[in-house]
Amino acid sequence: MAEEQQLGFKVEEGPGGRYIHVPKGLYNVVVDVTSISGVDPKGLYTTYRGYDVVDIGRNADFYEAAYLVLYGRLPCEDEYREIKRKIDGYRGAVPRKVFEALRNAGPSHPMYYGSLGVVVMGQHLVSSEWRFDDDYIYDHALRIIAAMPVIFAAGWHIARTGTYIDPDPSLPHAMDALRMITGREPTWLEARAFETSLVLYMDHGFNASTFTVRVIASTLSDLYSAVAGGIGALKGPLHGGANEKALKMLLEARKEAEERGRDLVDYIEEFILNKLKRREKIIGFGHRIYKRRDPRTSVIAEYIRQLPEGEYWLAVVRKAEETAWRAKRLPANIDIYTGILYYQLGIPLLMYTPVFAMGRVVGWCAHYIEQVRNNKLIRPAEKYVGPIGLKYVPMSGRCKR
């Protein structure tokens, strides 16, 4: 019993048998096994199918990493050509009904464009009962992966200009995605930096959106519905949005530094300490899993350095990290680094979380497939703590004041 209390759970006998009470938010609760990705218990590394994510981030392109996460191994040459052909082809074949729906939706939070577009795709492409054979599921997974940047970029531009930028299937996936978002042809370096961020965001264990996808998959709903649910979970500020908020914080700090006639590299320490003194969150620092460092940050830093004002921004973020670690033992996580990277690439601030989704959708699809292959409905028990025994009272007898 003492060990149970120390771990934050207890066992209770009930009418249906033994009930296990676990920590709120499922903190440190293992709910299932997966062979897709995992984080070292000490937070030292993340693995994609056995490969260190830093190794994959530095060396694999989007197609290779997507194949690895989806199929469990790196592709052979013919397999690489095939997944590239399908993703590029499907990127140029998003149903017209999706664009019509986005046009009718009107301006809204960019994450809604993704949810709407994916649901409309499913309604259009899945005309009969959803199937669970591998060829069918994998084909639809590649369609969704390919469509994600098209949907988000089109929704963003339609809401602002009434038009959108058509995809170009002749371009690599990440380069075309960045082009559709920014409206300009990126350099090879910019496209590779962007691509690397998508690879590093592809999967990360049972995070909130991935677990949401698995819960929906466990009901045997279709992949489009599950991905739409994942987008909804990622939209929440406690999951997605950290890179956007981290960059906003740095821009706020820069504005304050300019007003005081200070250089941001020198001022950021005071800024961080003041926020901590006011008990405010330092967005982009700290992590549920990584307690010492987020290994993915080193890969993004390599690209930040090569882009405009790179050394300046690295000096700022490292001084901030040094301060946050000294004061509260908070390491920087990937979101503050990708926030800087996306700022350098000219990506609109509100599109940062949609970009996250463009990478994470690969993991969502892989987890959907893993869940339905060895499925059991995810349906936890609850302990009701509300009143009982209340009796219906007619309208005339209610709300007496």
C-alpha positions as CSV (number, residue, x, y, z in Angstrom):
1,M,0.0,0.0,0.0
2,A,2.8,2.4,0.9
3,E,4.4,1.8,-2.6
4,E,1.1,2.4,-4.3
5,Q,0.7,5.7,-2.5
6,Q,4.2,6.7,-3.4
7,L,3.6,6.0,-7.1
8,G,0.3,7.9,-7.0
9,F,-2.2,5.1,-7.4
10,K,-4.4,2.8,-5.3
11,V,-6.4,-0.4,-5.8
12,E,-10.0,-0.5,-4.7
13,E,-12.5,-3.3,-4.7
14,G,-15.8,-2.4,-6.5
15,P,-18.9,-4.1,-7.8
16,G,-17.2,-4.9,-11.1
17,G,-14.0,-6.2,-9.5
18,R,-10.7,-4.4,-8.7
19,Y,-10.4,-0.8,-9.7
20,I,-7.0,0.9,-10.1
21,H,-6.9,4.6,-9.3
22,V,-4.1,6.2,-11.3
23,P,-2.6,9.8,-11.2
24,K,-4.8,12.5,-12.8
25,G,-3.6,13.0,-16.4
26,L,-2.2,9.5,-16.5
27,Y,1.2,10.8,-15.4
28,N,3.8,8.0,-15.6
29,V,1.0,5.5,-16.3
30,V,1.9,2.9,-19.0
31,V,-1.3,2.2,-20.9
32,D,0.0,0.1,-23.7
33,V,3.1,-0.9,-25.6
34,T,4.3,0.4,-29.0
35,S,7.1,-0.3,-31.4
36,I,6.9,3.0,-33.2
37,S,8.7,5.5,-31.0
38,G,9.8,5.9,-27.4
39,V,11.7,8.1,-25.0
40,D,14.5,6.9,-22.9
41,P,13.3,6.8,-19.2
42,K,16.1,9.2,-18.3
43,G,15.1,11.5,-21.1
44,L,18.4,11.2,-22.9
45,Y,17.2,10.2,-26.3
46,T,14.1,9.4,-28.4
47,T,13.9,6.5,-30.8
48,Y,12.0,6.0,-34.1
49,R,11.7,2.2,-34.6
50,G,15.1,1.7,-32.9
51,Y,16.9,4.6,-34.5
52,D,18.0,7.6,-32.5
53,V,15.8,10.6,-33.6
54,V,18.9,12.8,-33.9
55,D,20.5,10.4,-36.4
56,I,17.2,10.3,-38.4
57,G,16.8,14.0,-38.2
58,R,20.3,14.7,-39.5
59,N,20.3,12.2,-42.3
60,A,16.8,11.1,-43.4
61,D,14.5,13.1,-45.7
62,F,10.8,13.3,-45.2
63,Y,10.0,10.2,-47.3
64,E,12.6,8.0,-45.6
65,A,11.5,9.0,-42.1
66,A,7.8,8.6,-43.0
67,Y,8.5,5.1,-44.4
68,L,10.4,4.2,-41.2
69,V,7.7,5.4,-38.9
70,L,4.8,3.9,-40.9
71,Y,6.4,0.6,-42.0
72,G,9.0,-0.1,-39.3
73,R,12.2,0.1,-41.3
74,L,14.1,2.3,-43.6
75,P,13.1,1.9,-47.3
76,C,15.0,0.1,-50.1
77,E,15.5,2.2,-53.2
78,D,12.3,0.9,-55.0
79,E,10.3,1.4,-51.8
80,Y,11.6,4.9,-51.4
81,R,10.7,5.8,-55.0
82,E,7.2,4.4,-54.5
83,I,6.4,6.3,-51.3
84,K,7.8,9.5,-52.8
85,R,5.7,9.0,-56.0
86,K,2.5,8.4,-53.9
87,I,3.0,11.3,-51.5
88,D,3.9,13.8,-54.2
89,G,1.1,12.5,-56.5
90,Y,-1.5,12.6,-53.7
91,R,-0.4,16.1,-52.7
92,G,-1.5,17.3,-56.1
93,A,-4.8,15.3,-56.0
94,V,-6.6,16.8,-52.9
95,P,-10.3,16.7,-53.8
96,R,-11.8,19.9,-55.0
97,K,-14.5,19.6,-52.4
98,V,-11.9,20.3,-49.7
99,F,-11.1,23.7,-51.2
100,E,-14.8,24.5,-51.5
101,A,-15.3,23.7,-47.9
102,L,-12.3,25.8,-46.9
103,R,-13.7,28.7,-49.0
104,N,-17.1,28.4,-47.3
105,A,-15.6,28.2,-43.8
106,G,-14.5,31.8,-43.4
107,P,-11.6,33.0,-41.3
108,S,-10.9,31.0,-38.2
109,H,-8.0,29.5,-36.2
110,P,-5.8,27.7,-38.7
111,M,-6.1,24.4,-36.9
112,Y,-9.8,24.3,-37.8
113,Y,-8.8,24.2,-41.5
114,G,-6.9,20.9,-40.9
115,S,-9.8,19.3,-39.0
116,L,-12.3,20.5,-41.6
117,G,-10.2,19.5,-44.6
118,V,-9.4,16.0,-43.3
119,V,-13.1,15.3,-42.5
120,V,-14.2,16.4,-45.9
121,M,-11.5,14.3,-47.5
122,G,-12.8,11.3,-45.6
123,Q,-16.4,12.0,-46.5
124,H,-15.4,12.3,-50.2
125,L,-12.9,9.4,-50.5
126,V,-14.5,6.8,-48.2
127,S,-17.7,6.2,-50.0
128,S,-18.4,2.8,-48.4
129,E,-17.7,1.0,-45.1
130,W,-14.1,1.6,-43.8
131,R,-11.8,-1.3,-44.3
132,F,-8.9,-2.6,-42.3
133,D,-6.7,-4.4,-44.8
134,D,-3.1,-3.1,-45.0
135,D,-3.1,-1.9,-48.6
136,Y,-6.3,0.1,-48.0
137,I,-5.2,1.8,-44.7
138,Y,-1.7,2.6,-45.9
139,D,-3.0,4.1,-49.1
140,H,-5.3,6.4,-47.1
141,A,-2.5,7.2,-44.6
142,L,-0.3,8.5,-47.5
143,R,-3.2,10.5,-48.9
144,I,-3.7,12.3,-45.5
145,I,0.0,12.8,-45.0
146,A,0.3,14.3,-48.5
147,A,-2.7,16.5,-48.1
148,M,-1.9,18.0,-44.7
149,P,0.3,21.0,-45.9
150,V,-2.0,21.6,-48.9
151,I,-5.1,21.9,-46.6
152,F,-3.5,24.1,-44.0
153,A,-1.8,26.4,-46.5
154,A,-4.9,26.7,-48.6
155,G,-7.1,27.5,-45.6
156,W,-4.6,30.1,-44.5
157,H,-4.5,31.9,-47.8
158,I,-8.2,31.6,-48.7
159,A,-9.1,33.3,-45.4
160,R,-6.8,36.2,-46.2
161,T,-6.8,36.7,-49.9
162,G,-9.6,34.5,-51.3
163,T,-7.2,32.4,-53.3
164,Y,-4.6,29.7,-52.6
165,I,-1.4,28.4,-54.0
166,D,-1.7,25.2,-55.9
167,P,0.6,22.3,-54.9
168,D,3.5,21.4,-57.2
169,P,3.9,17.6,-57.3
170,S,7.3,18.0,-59.1
171,L,8.8,19.5,-55.9
172,P,9.9,17.5,-52.8
173,H,7.2,17.4,-50.2
174,A,8.8,19.7,-47.6
175,M,9.9,22.2,-50.2
176,D,6.5,22.4,-51.7
177,A,4.9,22.7,-48.2
178,L,7.1,25.6,-47.3
179,R,6.5,27.3,-50.7
180,M,2.7,27.0,-50.3
181,I,2.8,28.5,-46.8
182,T,5.1,31.4,-47.5
183,G,4.2,32.1,-51.1
184,R,7.8,32.0,-52.3
185,E,10.3,29.5,-53.6
186,P,12.5,28.4,-50.7
187,T,16.3,27.8,-51.0
188,W,17.6,24.2,-50.6
189,L,18.9,25.1,-47.2
190,E,15.5,26.6,-46.1
191,A,13.6,23.5,-47.4
192,R,16.0,21.1,-45.7
193,A,15.8,23.0,-42.4
194,F,12.0,22.9,-42.6
195,E,12.0,19.2,-43.6
196,T,14.2,18.3,-40.6
197,S,11.7,20.0,-38.3
198,L,8.9,17.9,-39.8
199,V,11.0,14.7,-39.3
200,L,11.7,15.6,-35.6
201,Y,8.0,16.3,-35.0
202,M,6.8,13.0,-36.6
203,D,6.3,11.0,-33.4
204,H,6.8,11.2,-29.7
205,G,5.3,8.3,-27.8
206,F,1.8,8.6,-26.4
207,N,1.5,12.4,-26.3
208,A,-2.0,13.8,-26.0
209,S,-2.9,14.0,-29.7
210,T,-1.4,10.6,-30.5
211,F,-3.3,9.0,-27.6
212,T,-6.5,10.7,-28.8
213,V,-5.9,9.1,-32.2
214,R,-5.5,5.7,-30.6
215,V,-8.7,6.1,-28.5
216,I,-10.6,6.9,-31.7
217,A,-8.9,4.0,-33.5
218,S,-9.9,1.7,-30.7
219,T,-13.6,2.3,-31.6
220,L,-12.8,1.1,-35.1
221,S,-13.7,4.5,-36.6
222,D,-11.9,5.5,-39.8
223,L,-8.5,7.1,-40.1
224,Y,-9.8,10.4,-41.2
225,S,-11.9,10.8,-38.1
226,A,-9.0,9.8,-35.9
227,V,-6.6,12.3,-37.5
228,A,-9.2,15.0,-37.2
229,G,-9.4,14.2,-33.5
230,G,-5.6,14.4,-33.3
231,I,-5.7,17.8,-34.8
232,G,-8.3,18.9,-32.3
233,A,-6.0,17.7,-29.4
234,L,-3.0,19.4,-30.8
235,K,-4.9,22.6,-31.1
236,G,-5.0,22.8,-27.3
237,P,-2.5,25.2,-25.8
238,L,-1.2,22.6,-23.3
239,H,-0.1,20.4,-26.2
240,G,0.5,22.3,-29.5
241,G,1.2,25.9,-29.8
242,A,4.3,26.0,-27.6
243,N,6.6,27.0,-30.5
244,E,4.3,29.9,-31.4
245,K,4.1,31.1,-27.8
246,A,7.9,30.6,-27.3
247,L,8.6,32.9,-30.3
248,K,6.1,35.4,-29.0
249,M,7.9,35.5,-25.7
250,L,11.3,36.1,-27.4
251,L,9.8,38.9,-29.5
252,E,8.3,40.4,-26.4
253,A,11.7,40.3,-24.7
254,R,13.3,41.9,-27.7
255,K,10.8,44.7,-27.7
256,E,11.4,45.3,-23.9
257,A,15.2,45.3,-24.5
258,E,14.9,47.9,-27.3
259,E,12.8,50.1,-25.1
260,R,15.5,50.0,-22.5
261,G,18.3,50.5,-25.0
262,R,19.6,47.0,-24.2
263,D,20.8,44.2,-26.4
264,L,18.5,41.1,-26.2
265,V,21.4,38.8,-25.5
266,D,22.2,40.7,-22.4
267,Y,18.6,41.4,-21.4
268,I,17.1,37.9,-21.8
269,E,18.5,36.8,-18.4
270,E,16.7,39.6,-16.6
271,F,13.6,38.9,-18.6
272,I,13.5,35.2,-17.7
273,L,14.2,35.8,-14.0
274,N,11.4,38.5,-13.9
275,K,8.9,36.0,-15.4
276,L,9.9,33.3,-12.9
277,K,9.7,35.8,-10.0
278,R,6.1,36.5,-11.2
279,R,5.5,32.8,-11.3
280,E,4.8,32.9,-15.0
281,K,5.5,29.9,-17.3
282,I,8.6,30.1,-19.5
283,I,7.2,28.7,-22.7
284,G,9.7,26.5,-24.6
285,F,11.4,25.4,-21.4
286,G,10.8,22.3,-19.4
287,H,9.2,19.0,-20.7
288,R,7.0,16.2,-19.4
289,I,9.7,13.7,-20.3
290,Y,13.1,15.4,-20.9
291,K,14.4,16.6,-17.5
292,R,17.9,17.5,-18.5
293,R,17.9,18.2,-22.3
294,D,15.8,17.7,-25.4
295,P,18.2,16.0,-27.8
296,R,16.2,17.3,-30.8
297,T,17.3,20.9,-30.1
298,S,20.9,20.2,-31.3
299,V,19.7,19.3,-34.8
300,I,17.5,22.4,-35.2
301,A,20.3,24.6,-33.8
302,E,22.5,23.5,-36.7
303,Y,20.1,25.0,-39.2
304,I,19.3,28.1,-37.1
305,R,23.1,28.9,-37.3
306,Q,23.1,28.9,-41.1
307,L,20.0,31.1,-41.5
308,P,19.7,34.9,-41.1
309,E,20.8,36.2,-37.7
310,G,21.4,32.6,-36.7
311,E,24.3,33.3,-34.3
312,Y,22.4,36.1,-32.7
313,W,19.3,33.9,-32.0
314,L,21.4,31.0,-30.8
315,A,23.2,33.3,-28.3
316,V,19.8,34.5,-27.1
317,V,18.2,31.1,-26.6
318,R,21.3,29.6,-25.0
319,K,21.5,32.5,-22.5
320,A,17.8,32.0,-21.8
321,E,18.4,28.3,-21.4
322,E,21.4,28.8,-19.1
323,T,19.2,31.2,-16.9
324,A,16.2,28.9,-16.8
325,W,18.3,25.9,-15.9
326,R,20.2,27.8,-13.2
327,A,17.0,29.2,-11.7
328,K,14.6,26.3,-12.0
329,R,16.4,23.4,-13.7
330,L,14.3,23.9,-16.8
331,P,16.0,22.7,-20.1
332,A,15.0,24.2,-23.4
333,N,12.8,22.0,-25.5
334,I,12.4,21.7,-29.3
335,D,9.6,24.2,-29.5
336,I,11.7,27.3,-28.7
337,Y,14.2,26.2,-31.3
338,T,11.6,25.5,-34.0
339,G,9.9,28.8,-33.1
340,I,13.1,30.6,-34.0
341,L,13.6,28.5,-37.1
342,Y,10.1,29.2,-38.4
343,Y,10.6,32.9,-37.7
344,Q,13.8,32.8,-39.8
345,L,11.9,31.0,-42.6
346,G,9.1,33.6,-42.7
347,I,6.3,31.3,-41.6
348,P,3.3,33.2,-40.2
349,L,3.1,32.8,-36.4
350,L,-0.4,31.3,-36.4
351,M,0.9,28.6,-38.8
352,Y,3.5,27.2,-36.4
353,T,1.1,24.6,-34.9
354,P,-0.2,23.5,-38.3
355,V,3.4,22.9,-39.3
356,F,3.7,20.7,-36.2
357,A,0.7,18.7,-37.4
358,M,2.3,18.3,-40.9
359,G,5.0,16.3,-39.3
360,R,3.0,14.6,-36.5
361,V,0.4,13.3,-38.9
362,V,2.8,10.5,-39.9
363,G,3.0,9.3,-36.3
364,W,-0.8,9.6,-35.9
365,C,-1.3,7.3,-38.9
366,A,1.3,4.8,-37.7
367,H,-0.3,4.7,-34.2
368,Y,-3.8,4.2,-35.8
369,I,-2.5,1.2,-37.7
370,E,-0.7,-0.3,-34.7
371,Q,-3.9,0.2,-32.6
372,V,-6.3,-1.5,-35.0
373,R,-3.9,-4.4,-35.6
374,N,-4.1,-5.4,-32.0
375,N,-7.2,-3.7,-30.9
376,K,-9.0,-3.4,-27.6
377,L,-11.5,-0.6,-27.0
378,I,-10.0,2.0,-24.8
379,R,-12.6,2.6,-22.1
380,P,-11.3,3.5,-18.6
381,A,-13.5,3.3,-15.6
382,E,-14.5,6.4,-13.5
383,K,-15.4,7.1,-9.9
384,Y,-18.5,9.1,-9.7
385,V,-18.3,11.7,-6.8
386,G,-21.5,13.7,-7.5
387,P,-24.8,13.7,-5.6
388,I,-27.2,10.7,-5.7
389,G,-30.8,10.2,-4.8
390,L,-32.1,13.5,-6.1
391,K,-35.7,13.6,-7.3
392,Y,-37.3,15.3,-10.2
393,V,-39.0,18.6,-9.3
394,P,-41.6,20.2,-11.6
395,M,-40.7,23.6,-13.1
396,S,-43.0,25.4,-10.8
397,G,-41.1,24.2,-7.8
398,R,-37.6,25.0,-8.9
399,C,-35.4,28.0,-8.5
400,K,-37.2,29.6,-5.6
401,R,-35.5,32.8,-4.7
